[in-house]
Amino acid sequence: MIEVYIDGASAGDPGPSGAGVFINNRGKLIRKSIPLPPMSNHEAEFHALNEALVICMQEGFRTVSVRTDSQILEAAVDKKYVKKERYRALLQQVLERMETHFDNVFIKWIPSKQNKEADQLARAAVYQSKGSFTY
């Protein structure tokens, strides 16, 4: 099974943001730092999952296990519901990708200390974002 670690980060609320995606495909490692426009940390988490799913689609992966340190994201995907309006479109996009392009997607919450690689990638993306977007 493909292991996917994701993290979103934001330097402010809203502020420069980024997504980190770390994929372990049986020893073949994929690392991505994706700069994002200003947004909240929670929004960045949803974008990180969306970006990870796009990468997995491009790689042709059909079954993936996603690990996140965001309990809000994990609960939203599990329940297929999010309370705040501003996250609904992001959640819908995630759910559509999961249902359309994958046989199985598992999402699991992990402690932050087990998500260091994705966290570092997300932080690097925030740094890149500071120079990429007009504020």
N, CA, C and O atoms as CSV, one atom per row, in Angstrom:
chain,resi,resn,atom,element,x,y,z
A,1,MET,N,N,0.841,-1.175,0.000
A,1,MET,CA,C,0.000,0.000,0.000
A,1,MET,C,C,0.891,1.246,0.000
A,1,MET,O,O,1.950,1.262,0.628
A,2,ILE,N,N,0.460,2.264,-0.696
A,2,ILE,CA,C,1.189,3.514,-0.788
A,2,ILE,C,C,0.932,4.330,0.480
A,2,ILE,O,O,-0.220,4.545,0.857
A,3,GLU,N,N,1.999,4.782,1.136
A,3,GLU,CA,C,1.882,5.607,2.339
A,3,GLU,C,C,2.055,7.067,1.948
A,3,GLU,O,O,3.050,7.441,1.328
A,4,VAL,N,N,1.070,7.894,2.319
A,4,VAL,CA,C,1.075,9.314,1.976
A,4,VAL,C,C,0.971,10.123,3.264
A,4,VAL,O,O,0.026,9.962,4.036
A,5,TYR,N,N,1.946,10.987,3.485
A,5,TYR,CA,C,1.942,11.873,4.648
A,5,TYR,C,C,1.711,13.291,4.147
A,5,TYR,O,O,2.361,13.733,3.199
A,6,ILE,N,N,0.779,14.008,4.786
A,6,ILE,CA,C,0.452,15.362,4.346
A,6,ILE,C,C,0.473,16.323,5.525
A,6,ILE,O,O,0.273,15.935,6.676
A,7,ASP,N,N,0.723,17.597,5.201
A,7,ASP,CA,C,0.617,18.638,6.213
A,7,ASP,C,C,0.377,19.964,5.515
A,7,ASP,O,O,0.862,20.202,4.408
A,8,GLY,N,N,-0.373,20.815,6.177
A,8,GLY,CA,C,-0.580,22.177,5.723
A,8,GLY,C,C,-0.003,23.109,6.766
A,8,GLY,O,O,0.027,22.788,7.954
A,9,ALA,N,N,0.454,24.269,6.316
A,9,ALA,CA,C,1.027,25.239,7.243
A,9,ALA,C,C,0.662,26.640,6.784
A,9,ALA,O,O,0.470,26.900,5.596
A,10,SER,N,N,0.574,27.529,7.755
A,10,SER,CA,C,0.252,28.919,7.464
A,10,SER,C,C,0.974,29.809,8.463
A,10,SER,O,O,1.034,29.506,9.655
A,11,ALA,N,N,1.521,30.911,7.962
A,11,ALA,CA,C,2.200,31.884,8.822
A,11,ALA,C,C,1.245,33.050,9.050
A,11,ALA,O,O,1.475,34.161,8.572
A,12,GLY,N,N,0.176,32.781,9.787
A,12,GLY,CA,C,-0.856,33.786,10.034
A,12,GLY,C,C,-2.222,33.184,9.811
A,12,GLY,O,O,-2.347,32.034,9.389
A,13,ASP,N,N,-3.230,33.956,10.090
A,13,ASP,CA,C,-4.606,33.468,9.913
A,13,ASP,C,C,-5.491,34.584,9.375
A,13,ASP,O,O,-6.163,35.252,10.160
A,14,PRO,N,N,-5.514,34.806,8.075
A,14,PRO,CA,C,-4.751,34.081,7.052
A,14,PRO,C,C,-3.324,34.608,6.928
A,14,PRO,O,O,-2.980,35.675,7.437
A,15,GLY,N,N,-2.525,33.831,6.243
A,15,GLY,CA,C,-1.149,34.231,5.996
A,15,GLY,C,C,-0.536,33.368,4.912
A,15,GLY,O,O,-1.187,32.463,4.390
A,16,PRO,N,N,0.722,33.646,4.569
A,16,PRO,CA,C,1.406,32.818,3.576
A,16,PRO,C,C,1.286,31.350,3.984
A,16,PRO,O,O,1.467,30.997,5.150
A,17,SER,N,N,0.980,30.514,3.014
A,17,SER,CA,C,0.669,29.119,3.337
A,17,SER,C,C,1.370,28.157,2.395
A,17,SER,O,O,1.901,28.538,1.352
A,18,GLY,N,N,1.353,26.898,2.804
A,18,GLY,CA,C,1.958,25.872,1.978
A,18,GLY,C,C,1.452,24.497,2.344
A,18,GLY,O,O,0.896,24.275,3.420
A,19,ALA,N,N,1.659,23.581,1.419
A,19,ALA,CA,C,1.283,22.188,1.618
A,19,ALA,C,C,2.526,21.330,1.446
A,19,ALA,O,O,3.367,21.590,0.586
A,20,GLY,N,N,2.626,20.302,2.280
A,20,GLY,CA,C,3.715,19.344,2.175
A,20,GLY,C,C,3.157,17.962,1.933
A,20,GLY,O,O,2.218,17.540,2.607
A,21,VAL,N,N,3.733,17.250,0.966
A,21,VAL,CA,C,3.298,15.891,0.632
A,21,VAL,C,C,4.535,15.006,0.572
A,21,VAL,O,O,5.489,15.293,-0.149
A,22,PHE,N,N,4.500,13.932,1.338
A,22,PHE,CA,C,5.586,12.946,1.359
A,22,PHE,C,C,4.964,11.589,1.078
A,22,PHE,O,O,4.082,11.136,1.807
A,23,ILE,N,N,5.432,10.941,0.014
A,23,ILE,CA,C,4.867,9.652,-0.408
A,23,ILE,C,C,5.965,8.604,-0.415
A,23,ILE,O,O,7.052,8.812,-0.954
A,24,ASN,N,N,5.651,7.470,0.200
A,24,ASN,CA,C,6.560,6.331,0.193
A,24,ASN,C,C,5.895,5.208,-0.594
A,24,ASN,O,O,4.957,4.567,-0.119
A,25,ASN,N,N,6.395,4.985,-1.800
A,25,ASN,CA,C,5.899,3.925,-2.674
A,25,ASN,C,C,6.909,2.788,-2.654
A,25,ASN,O,O,7.722,2.638,-3.566
A,26,ARG,N,N,6.837,1.994,-1.594
A,26,ARG,CA,C,7.728,0.838,-1.444
A,26,ARG,C,C,9.194,1.227,-1.626
A,26,ARG,O,O,9.943,0.555,-2.335
A,27,GLY,N,N,9.589,2.318,-0.980
A,27,GLY,CA,C,10.972,2.767,-1.030
A,27,GLY,C,C,11.236,3.885,-2.025
A,27,GLY,O,O,12.228,4.600,-1.893
A,28,LYS,N,N,10.372,4.051,-3.017
A,28,LYS,CA,C,10.501,5.184,-3.942
A,28,LYS,C,C,9.817,6.372,-3.265
A,28,LYS,O,O,8.612,6.349,-3.014
A,29,LEU,N,N,10.601,7.407,-2.974
A,29,LEU,CA,C,10.090,8.538,-2.209
A,29,LEU,C,C,9.753,9.714,-3.117
A,29,LEU,O,O,10.497,10.043,-4.040
A,30,ILE,N,N,8.625,10.331,-2.836
A,30,ILE,CA,C,8.202,11.542,-3.539
A,30,ILE,C,C,8.012,12.620,-2.481
A,30,ILE,O,O,7.294,12.421,-1.501
A,31,ARG,N,N,8.665,13.768,-2.687
A,31,ARG,CA,C,8.557,14.889,-1.753
A,31,ARG,C,C,8.120,16.125,-2.531
A,31,ARG,O,O,8.729,16.479,-3.540
A,32,LYS,N,N,7.066,16.777,-2.058
A,32,LYS,CA,C,6.571,17.985,-2.724
A,32,LYS,C,C,6.288,19.077,-1.696
A,32,LYS,O,O,5.658,18.835,-0.667
A,33,SER,N,N,6.766,20.280,-1.996
A,33,SER,CA,C,6.420,21.489,-1.257
A,33,SER,C,C,5.606,22.356,-2.208
A,33,SER,O,O,6.096,22.740,-3.270
A,34,ILE,N,N,4.378,22.665,-1.839
A,34,ILE,CA,C,3.478,23.402,-2.719
A,34,ILE,C,C,3.108,24.740,-2.073
A,34,ILE,O,O,2.348,24.765,-1.105
A,35,PRO,N,N,3.635,25.853,-2.597
A,35,PRO,CA,C,3.256,27.165,-2.068
A,35,PRO,C,C,1.770,27.429,-2.335
A,35,PRO,O,O,1.248,27.080,-3.394
A,36,LEU,N,N,1.111,28.041,-1.376
A,36,LEU,CA,C,-0.307,28.365,-1.491
A,36,LEU,C,C,-0.512,29.854,-1.213
A,36,LEU,O,O,0.306,30.478,-0.536
A,37,PRO,N,N,-1.593,30.420,-1.730
A,37,PRO,CA,C,-1.889,31.818,-1.408
A,37,PRO,C,C,-2.269,31.956,0.067
A,37,PRO,O,O,-2.432,30.947,0.753
A,38,PRO,N,N,-2.412,33.174,0.559
A,38,PRO,CA,C,-2.780,33.366,1.964
A,38,PRO,C,C,-4.085,32.655,2.321
A,38,PRO,O,O,-5.088,32.771,1.616
A,39,MET,N,N,-4.047,31.922,3.426
A,39,MET,CA,C,-5.220,31.199,3.926
A,39,MET,C,C,-4.937,30.753,5.344
A,39,MET,O,O,-3.845,30.967,5.870
A,40,SER,N,N,-5.932,30.131,5.961
A,40,SER,CA,C,-5.756,29.611,7.317
A,40,SER,C,C,-5.027,28.267,7.274
A,40,SER,O,O,-4.928,27.637,6.220
A,41,ASN,N,N,-4.529,27.843,8.412
A,41,ASN,CA,C,-3.869,26.552,8.515
A,41,ASN,C,C,-4.816,25.411,8.153
A,41,ASN,O,O,-4.420,24.465,7.471
A,42,HIS,N,N,-6.069,25.498,8.607
A,42,HIS,CA,C,-7.033,24.428,8.301
A,42,HIS,C,C,-7.293,24.321,6.800
A,42,HIS,O,O,-7.391,23.220,6.259
A,43,GLU,N,N,-7.403,25.466,6.133
A,43,GLU,CA,C,-7.574,25.438,4.678
A,43,GLU,C,C,-6.356,24.801,4.011
A,43,GLU,O,O,-6.497,24.018,3.072
A,44,ALA,N,N,-5.176,25.134,4.494
A,44,ALA,CA,C,-3.951,24.559,3.938
A,44,ALA,C,C,-3.925,23.043,4.094
A,44,ALA,O,O,-3.403,22.342,3.227
A,45,GLU,N,N,-4.480,22.530,5.188
A,45,GLU,CA,C,-4.559,21.077,5.390
A,45,GLU,C,C,-5.412,20.417,4.298
A,45,GLU,O,O,-5.038,19.377,3.755
A,46,PHE,N,N,-6.549,21.023,3.984
A,46,PHE,CA,C,-7.403,20.490,2.917
A,46,PHE,C,C,-6.684,20.538,1.575
A,46,PHE,O,O,-6.767,19.595,0.788
A,47,HIS,N,N,-5.981,21.635,1.315
A,47,HIS,CA,C,-5.227,21.746,0.066
A,47,HIS,C,C,-4.120,20.701,0.001
A,47,HIS,O,O,-3.841,20.161,-1.070
A,48,ALA,N,N,-3.492,20.414,1.127
A,48,ALA,CA,C,-2.446,19.388,1.155
A,48,ALA,C,C,-3.019,18.030,0.747
A,48,ALA,O,O,-2.397,17.297,-0.021
A,49,LEU,N,N,-4.196,17.699,1.258
A,49,LEU,CA,C,-4.820,16.428,0.883
A,49,LEU,C,C,-5.187,16.431,-0.597
A,49,LEU,O,O,-4.952,15.444,-1.295
A,50,ASN,N,N,-5.758,17.523,-1.076
A,50,ASN,CA,C,-6.093,17.615,-2.495
A,50,ASN,C,C,-4.858,17.439,-3.369
A,50,ASN,O,O,-4.889,16.694,-4.348
A,51,GLU,N,N,-3.773,18.121,-3.018
A,51,GLU,CA,C,-2.533,18.019,-3.792
A,51,GLU,C,C,-1.985,16.592,-3.757
A,51,GLU,O,O,-1.511,16.084,-4.773
A,52,ALA,N,N,-2.049,15.954,-2.608
A,52,ALA,CA,C,-1.581,14.572,-2.497
A,52,ALA,C,C,-2.393,13.648,-3.392
A,52,ALA,O,O,-1.837,12.770,-4.052
A,53,LEU,N,N,-3.700,13.845,-3.413
A,53,LEU,CA,C,-4.546,13.006,-4.267
A,53,LEU,C,C,-4.218,13.212,-5.745
A,53,LEU,O,O,-4.211,12.252,-6.515
A,54,VAL,N,N,-3.949,14.446,-6.143
A,54,VAL,CA,C,-3.585,14.722,-7.537
A,54,VAL,C,C,-2.276,14.012,-7.881
A,54,VAL,O,O,-2.163,13.398,-8.942
A,55,ILE,N,N,-1.301,14.095,-6.998
A,55,ILE,CA,C,-0.025,13.415,-7.240
A,55,ILE,C,C,-0.240,11.908,-7.355
A,55,ILE,O,O,0.313,11.268,-8.249
A,56,CYS,N,N,-1.033,11.347,-6.464
A,56,CYS,CA,C,-1.310,9.907,-6.501
A,56,CYS,C,C,-2.044,9.519,-7.786
A,56,CYS,O,O,-1.784,8.455,-8.349
A,57,MET,N,N,-2.946,10.360,-8.246
A,57,MET,CA,C,-3.643,10.102,-9.514
A,57,MET,C,C,-2.635,10.095,-10.665
A,57,MET,O,O,-2.670,9.210,-11.520
A,58,GLN,N,N,-1.739,11.083,-10.684
A,58,GLN,CA,C,-0.731,11.172,-11.745
A,58,GLN,C,C,0.203,9.975,-11.740
A,58,GLN,O,O,0.673,9.543,-12.793
A,59,GLU,N,N,0.471,9.440,-10.561
A,59,GLU,CA,C,1.350,8.272,-10.434
A,59,GLU,C,C,0.622,6.957,-10.719
A,59,GLU,O,O,1.252,5.906,-10.842
A,60,GLY,N,N,-0.704,7.024,-10.823
A,60,GLY,CA,C,-1.488,5.822,-11.104
A,60,GLY,C,C,-1.781,4.966,-9.886
A,60,GLY,O,O,-2.158,3.803,-10.026
A,61,PHE,N,N,-1.614,5.522,-8.696
A,61,PHE,CA,C,-1.904,4.772,-7.474
A,61,PHE,C,C,-3.418,4.633,-7.314
A,61,PHE,O,O,-4.155,5.594,-7.534
A,62,ARG,N,N,-3.880,3.450,-6.935
A,62,ARG,CA,C,-5.315,3.207,-6.772
A,62,ARG,C,C,-5.726,2.995,-5.320
A,62,ARG,O,O,-6.887,3.207,-4.969
A,63,THR,N,N,-4.786,2.577,-4.469
A,63,THR,CA,C,-5.050,2.377,-3.051
A,63,THR,C,C,-3.968,3.093,-2.256
A,63,THR,O,O,-2.780,2.805,-2.400
A,64,VAL,N,N,-4.398,4.038,-1.411
A,64,VAL,CA,C,-3.434,4.826,-0.653
A,64,VAL,C,C,-3.876,4.944,0.798
A,64,VAL,O,O,-5.066,4.920,1.112
A,65,SER,N,N,-2.890,5.072,1.667
A,65,SER,CA,C,-3.132,5.304,3.081
A,65,SER,C,C,-2.556,6.671,3.416
A,65,SER,O,O,-1.341,6.864,3.387
A,66,VAL,N,N,-3.438,7.622,3.735
A,66,VAL,CA,C,-3.041,8.994,4.012
A,66,VAL,C,C,-2.913,9.191,5.517
A,66,VAL,O,O,-3.790,8.790,6.283
A,67,ARG,N,N,-1.816,9.809,5.931
A,67,ARG,CA,C,-1.590,10.118,7.336
A,67,ARG,C,C,-1.560,11.639,7.482
A,67,ARG,O,O,-0.875,12.329,6.728
A,68,THR,N,N,-2.303,12.150,8.449
A,68,THR,CA,C,-2.359,13.579,8.711
A,68,THR,C,C,-2.302,13.838,10.206
A,68,THR,O,O,-2.768,13.023,11.002
A,69,ASP,N,N,-1.728,14.980,10.588
A,69,ASP,CA,C,-1.753,15.354,12.005
A,69,ASP,C,C,-2.897,16.323,12.301
A,69,ASP,O,O,-2.951,16.918,13.378
A,70,SER,N,N,-3.812,16.478,11.340
A,70,SER,CA,C,-4.981,17.337,11.522
A,70,SER,C,C,-6.204,16.493,11.874
A,70,SER,O,O,-6.755,15.793,11.024
A,71,GLN,N,N,-6.617,16.568,13.130
A,71,GLN,CA,C,-7.814,15.831,13.540
A,71,GLN,C,C,-9.059,16.370,12.846
A,71,GLN,O,O,-9.987,15.615,12.555
A,72,ILE,N,N,-9.079,17.676,12.580
A,72,ILE,CA,C,-10.227,18.275,11.892
A,72,ILE,C,C,-10.370,17.703,10.490
A,72,ILE,O,O,-11.473,17.353,10.071
A,73,LEU,N,N,-9.269,17.608,9.767
A,73,LEU,CA,C,-9.300,17.060,8.412
A,73,LEU,C,C,-9.714,15.595,8.423
A,73,LEU,O,O,-10.564,15.176,7.637
A,74,GLU,N,N,-9.116,14.826,9.310
A,74,GLU,CA,C,-9.436,13.391,9.380
A,74,GLU,C,C,-10.915,13.185,9.700
A,74,GLU,O,O,-11.564,12.342,9.082
A,75,ALA,N,N,-11.449,13.928,10.641
A,75,ALA,CA,C,-12.866,13.803,11.010
A,75,ALA,C,C,-13.775,14.242,9.876
A,75,ALA,O,O,-14.797,13.605,9.624
A,76,ALA,N,N,-13.419,15.324,9.186
A,76,ALA,CA,C,-14.243,15.825,8.082
A,76,ALA,C,C,-14.343,14.801,6.956
A,76,ALA,O,O,-15.426,14.581,6.412
A,77,VAL,N,N,-13.230,14.180,6.605
A,77,VAL,CA,C,-13.236,13.185,5.536
A,77,VAL,C,C,-13.993,11.943,5.992
A,77,VAL,O,O,-14.774,11.373,5.230
A,78,ASP,N,N,-13.761,11.525,7.231
A,78,ASP,CA,C,-14.427,10.338,7.762
A,78,ASP,C,C,-15.944,10.515,7.804
A,78,ASP,O,O,-16.690,9.609,7.430
A,79,LYS,N,N,-16.397,11.681,8.261
A,79,LYS,CA,C,-17.839,11.952,8.384
A,79,LYS,C,C,-18.453,12.506,7.101
A,79,LYS,O,O,-19.674,12.590,6.967
A,80,LYS,N,N,-17.584,12.884,6.159
A,80,LYS,CA,C,-18.019,13.522,4.910
A,80,LYS,C,C,-18.824,14.785,5.198
A,80,LYS,O,O,-19.811,15.092,4.528
A,81,TYR,N,N,-18.372,15.493,6.205
A,81,TYR,CA,C,-19.072,16.705,6.636
A,81,TYR,C,C,-18.094,17.646,7.326
A,81,TYR,O,O,-17.212,17.222,8.072
A,82,VAL,N,N,-18.276,18.917,7.060
A,82,VAL,CA,C,-17.521,19.945,7.755
A,82,VAL,C,C,-18.494,21.066,8.105
A,82,VAL,O,O,-19.354,21.441,7.308
A,83,LYS,N,N,-18.338,21.582,9.298
A,83,LYS,CA,C,-19.277,22.575,9.816
A,83,LYS,C,C,-19.129,23.934,9.125
A,83,LYS,O,O,-20.124,24.558,8.756
A,84,LYS,N,N,-17.894,24.384,8.954
A,84,LYS,CA,C,-17.658,25.721,8.418
A,84,LYS,C,C,-17.825,25.753,6.894
A,84,LYS,O,O,-17.284,24.922,6.165
A,85,GLU,N,N,-18.577,26.722,6.460
A,85,GLU,CA,C,-18.891,26.898,5.040
A,85,GLU,C,C,-17.634,27.000,4.169
A,85,GLU,O,O,-17.593,26.445,3.071
A,86,ARG,N,N,-16.619,27.704,4.656
A,86,ARG,CA,C,-15.446,27.944,3.811
A,86,ARG,C,C,-14.645,26.680,3.503
A,86,ARG,O,O,-13.802,26.688,2.606
A,87,TYR,N,N,-14.898,25.600,4.232
A,87,TYR,CA,C,-14.206,24.343,3.961
A,87,TYR,C,C,-15.030,23.369,3.118
A,87,TYR,O,O,-14.503,22.357,2.657
A,88,ARG,N,N,-16.297,23.658,2.915
A,88,ARG,CA,C,-17.189,22.699,2.234
A,88,ARG,C,C,-16.772,22.380,0.811
A,88,ARG,O,O,-16.766,21.214,0.418
A,89,ALA,N,N,-16.422,23.396,0.032
A,89,ALA,CA,C,-16.008,23.151,-1.348
A,89,ALA,C,C,-14.722,22.335,-1.394
A,89,ALA,O,O,-14.564,21.464,-2.249
A,90,LEU,N,N,-13.804,22.617,-0.472
A,90,LEU,CA,C,-12.558,21.849,-0.425
A,90,LEU,C,C,-12.826,20.388,-0.080
A,90,LEU,O,O,-12.256,19.484,-0.691
A,91,LEU,N,N,-13.691,20.163,0.898
A,91,LEU,CA,C,-14.033,18.790,1.272
A,91,LEU,C,C,-14.720,18.080,0.113
A,91,LEU,O,O,-14.423,16.917,-0.163
A,92,GLN,N,N,-15.627,18.759,-0.561
A,92,GLN,CA,C,-16.335,18.147,-1.693
A,92,GLN,C,C,-15.354,17.735,-2.788
A,92,GLN,O,O,-15.489,16.664,-3.380
A,93,GLN,N,N,-14.371,18.588,-3.051
A,93,GLN,CA,C,-13.367,18.270,-4.059
A,93,GLN,C,C,-12.572,17.021,-3.659
A,93,GLN,O,O,-12.315,16.149,-4.489
A,94,VAL,N,N,-12.189,16.947,-2.394
A,94,VAL,CA,C,-11.460,15.781,-1.879
A,94,VAL,C,C,-12.300,14.517,-2.049
A,94,VAL,O,O,-11.817,13.514,-2.575
A,95,LEU,N,N,-13.553,14.566,-1.605
A,95,LEU,CA,C,-14.416,13.390,-1.663
A,95,LEU,C,C,-14.660,12.935,-3.100
A,95,LEU,O,O,-14.676,11.734,-3.374
A,96,GLU,N,N,-14.848,13.873,-4.010
A,96,GLU,CA,C,-15.051,13.511,-5.419
A,96,GLU,C,C,-13.824,12.824,-5.993
A,96,GLU,O,O,-13.943,11.832,-6.712
A,97,ARG,N,N,-12.651,13.347,-5.680
A,97,ARG,CA,C,-11.424,12.703,-6.170
A,97,ARG,C,C,-11.272,11.307,-5.588
A,97,ARG,O,O,-10.909,10.370,-6.299
A,98,MET,N,N,-11.548,11.167,-4.307
A,98,MET,CA,C,-11.412,9.859,-3.663
A,98,MET,C,C,-12.357,8.838,-4.283
A,98,MET,O,O,-11.967,7.695,-4.522
A,99,GLU,N,N,-13.581,9.238,-4.543
A,99,GLU,CA,C,-14.588,8.317,-5.076
A,99,GLU,C,C,-14.386,8.005,-6.556
A,99,GLU,O,O,-14.694,6.904,-7.011
A,100,THR,N,N,-13.870,8.974,-7.302
A,100,THR,CA,C,-13.756,8.825,-8.752
A,100,THR,C,C,-12.472,8.144,-9.195
A,100,THR,O,O,-12.483,7.375,-10.157
A,101,HIS,N,N,-11.371,8.411,-8.513
A,101,HIS,CA,C,-10.066,7.998,-9.032
A,101,HIS,C,C,-9.358,6.906,-8.240
A,101,HIS,O,O,-8.270,6.476,-8.622
A,102,PHE,N,N,-9.955,6.455,-7.150
A,102,PHE,CA,C,-9.266,5.485,-6.293
A,102,PHE,C,C,-10.167,4.308,-5.941
A,102,PHE,O,O,-11.387,4.443,-5.856
A,103,ASP,N,N,-9.541,3.152,-5.738
A,103,ASP,CA,C,-10.267,1.992,-5.232
A,103,ASP,C,C,-10.483,2.135,-3.732
A,103,ASP,O,O,-11.577,1.882,-3.227
A,104,ASN,N,N,-9.435,2.541,-3.026
A,104,ASN,CA,C,-9.502,2.736,-1.579
A,104,ASN,C,C,-8.577,3.873,-1.158
A,104,ASN,O,O,-7.428,3.958,-1.593
A,105,VAL,N,N,-9.104,4.737,-0.306
A,105,VAL,CA,C,-8.291,5.772,0.337
A,105,VAL,C,C,-8.594,5.691,1.820
A,105,VAL,O,O,-9.735,5.855,2.251
A,106,PHE,N,N,-7.560,5.437,2.583
A,106,PHE,CA,C,-7.679,5.403,4.034
A,106,PHE,C,C,-7.044,6.667,4.575
A,106,PHE,O,O,-5.980,7.075,4.110
A,107,ILE,N,N,-7.677,7.289,5.546
A,107,ILE,CA,C,-7.101,8.473,6.164
A,107,ILE,C,C,-7.018,8.232,7.661
A,107,ILE,O,O,-7.976,7.786,8.292
A,108,LYS,N,N,-5.861,8.534,8.211
A,108,LYS,CA,C,-5.627,8.250,9.622
A,108,LYS,C,C,-4.922,9.428,10.268
A,108,LYS,O,O,-3.999,10.000,9.689
A,109,TRP,N,N,-5.358,9.790,11.469
A,109,TRP,CA,C,-4.687,10.816,12.247
A,109,TRP,C,C,-3.461,10.208,12.910
A,109,TRP,O,O,-3.499,9.096,13.437
A,110,ILE,N,N,-2.361,10.978,12.868
A,110,ILE,CA,C,-1.136,10.585,13.563
A,110,ILE,C,C,-0.631,11.790,14.358
A,110,ILE,O,O,-0.937,12.928,14.000
A,111,PRO,N,N,0.127,11.569,15.417
A,111,PRO,CA,C,0.707,12.692,16.161
A,111,PRO,C,C,1.704,13.460,15.285
A,111,PRO,O,O,2.321,12.894,14.383
A,112,SER,N,N,1.845,14.736,15.565
A,112,SER,CA,C,2.751,15.600,14.787
A,112,SER,C,C,4.172,15.050,14.731
A,112,SER,O,O,4.848,15.184,13.711
A,113,LYS,N,N,4.626,14.437,15.812
A,113,LYS,CA,C,6.003,13.925,15.843
A,113,LYS,C,C,6.224,12.802,14.827
A,113,LYS,O,O,7.368,12.503,14.483
A,114,GLN,N,N,5.151,12.178,14.345
A,114,GLN,CA,C,5.269,11.137,13.321
A,114,GLN,C,C,5.090,11.701,11.909
A,114,GLN,O,O,5.103,10.952,10.932
A,115,ASN,N,N,4.924,13.017,11.805
A,115,ASN,CA,C,4.645,13.648,10.512
A,115,ASN,C,C,5.700,14.711,10.179
A,115,ASN,O,O,5.396,15.702,9.515
A,116,LYS,N,N,6.915,14.505,10.634
A,116,LYS,CA,C,7.952,15.526,10.495
A,116,LYS,C,C,8.336,15.814,9.049
A,116,LYS,O,O,8.580,16.968,8.697
A,117,GLU,N,N,8.393,14.796,8.214
A,117,GLU,CA,C,8.791,15.005,6.813
A,117,GLU,C,C,7.786,15.913,6.095
A,117,GLU,O,O,8.184,16.866,5.425
A,118,ALA,N,N,6.496,15.623,6.231
A,118,ALA,CA,C,5.472,16.456,5.590
A,118,ALA,C,C,5.456,17.856,6.194
A,118,ALA,O,O,5.234,18.838,5.485
A,119,ASP,N,N,5.688,17.949,7.494
A,119,ASP,CA,C,5.728,19.250,8.163
A,119,ASP,C,C,6.863,20.110,7.608
A,119,ASP,O,O,6.661,21.294,7.336
A,120,GLN,N,N,8.030,19.543,7.439
A,120,GLN,CA,C,9.165,20.290,6.895
A,120,GLN,C,C,8.882,20.750,5.466
A,120,GLN,O,O,9.238,21.866,5.087
A,121,LEU,N,N,8.246,19.894,4.679
A,121,LEU,CA,C,7.894,20.263,3.307
A,121,LEU,C,C,6.877,21.396,3.284
A,121,LEU,O,O,6.977,22.305,2.460
A,122,ALA,N,N,5.898,21.345,4.182
A,122,ALA,CA,C,4.886,22.405,4.262
A,122,ALA,C,C,5.521,23.728,4.692
A,122,ALA,O,O,5.186,24.783,4.153
A,123,ARG,N,N,6.425,23.675,5.650
A,123,ARG,CA,C,7.098,24.898,6.106
A,123,ARG,C,C,7.959,25.506,4.997
A,123,ARG,O,O,8.022,26.727,4.847
A,124,ALA,N,N,8.611,24.653,4.230
A,124,ALA,CA,C,9.397,25.147,3.092
A,124,ALA,C,C,8.480,25.817,2.067
A,124,ALA,O,O,8.854,26.820,1.459
A,125,ALA,N,N,7.301,25.272,1.882
A,125,ALA,CA,C,6.341,25.858,0.941
A,125,ALA,C,C,5.850,27.220,1.425
A,125,ALA,O,O,5.633,28.120,0.614
A,126,VAL,N,N,5.670,27.381,2.742
A,126,VAL,CA,C,5.284,28.684,3.295
A,126,VAL,C,C,6.364,29.706,2.968
A,126,VAL,O,O,6.059,30.826,2.558
A,127,TYR,N,N,7.600,29.330,3.145
A,127,TYR,CA,C,8.719,30.224,2.847
A,127,TYR,C,C,8.692,30.607,1.363
A,127,TYR,O,O,8.882,31.776,1.027
A,128,GLN,N,N,8.458,29.635,0.472
A,128,GLN,CA,C,8.363,29.909,-0.963
A,128,GLN,C,C,7.178,30.803,-1.262
A,128,GLN,O,O,7.255,31.677,-2.126
A,129,SER,N,N,6.074,30.587,-0.544
A,129,SER,CA,C,4.850,31.353,-0.743
A,129,SER,C,C,5.059,32.834,-0.456
A,129,SER,O,O,4.464,33.688,-1.114
A,130,LYS,N,N,5.896,33.135,0.516
A,130,LYS,CA,C,6.142,34.535,0.886
A,130,LYS,C,C,6.699,35.329,-0.284
A,130,LYS,O,O,6.465,36.534,-0.374
A,131,GLY,N,N,7.423,34.687,-1.174
A,131,GLY,CA,C,7.967,35.381,-2.333
A,131,GLY,C,C,7.159,35.194,-3.604
A,131,GLY,O,O,7.449,35.821,-4.623
A,132,SER,N,N,6.136,34.329,-3.552
A,132,SER,CA,C,5.395,33.983,-4.764
A,132,SER,C,C,4.092,34.753,-4.954
A,132,SER,O,O,3.651,34.949,-6.086
A,133,PHE,N,N,3.474,35.190,-3.862
A,133,PHE,CA,C,2.149,35.783,-3.945
A,133,PHE,C,C,2.184,37.232,-3.502
A,133,PHE,O,O,2.944,37.607,-2.609
A,134,THR,N,N,1.352,38.040,-4.139
A,134,THR,CA,C,1.228,39.439,-3.768
A,134,THR,C,C,0.265,39.560,-2.599
A,134,THR,O,O,-0.823,38.985,-2.625
A,135,TYR,N,N,0.658,40.305,-1.577
A,135,TYR,CA,C,-0.172,40.448,-0.380
A,135,TYR,C,C,-0.759,41.826,-0.303
A,135,TYR,O,O,-1.489,42.135,0.639
